[in-house]
Amino acid sequence: MTDVIQARDAYQAARDQVRQTRLALGRAIAEARAQDIEQVAIAKKLKLTREQIRRYQAEYEKSLTDES
């Protein structure tokens, strides 16, 4: 049973790391946008869609209000 608990804990730690990394990407996108870098330029460089770029940034911005 210990293996199951350890596996679950490792899985949760990985999910938490992915969330933190997504927020870091969203923050970097928000900072680039604040410097007037166009969303389309960011999307092209990252080989993502503009909607994906918007979602990463929105997730980051929402995390700022969730912390308050």
Secondary structure, DSSP 8 states (H G I E B T S, - for coil): -HHHHHHHHHHHHHHHHHHHHHHHHHHHHHHHHHTT--HHHHHHHHT--HHHHHHHHHHHHHHHHH--
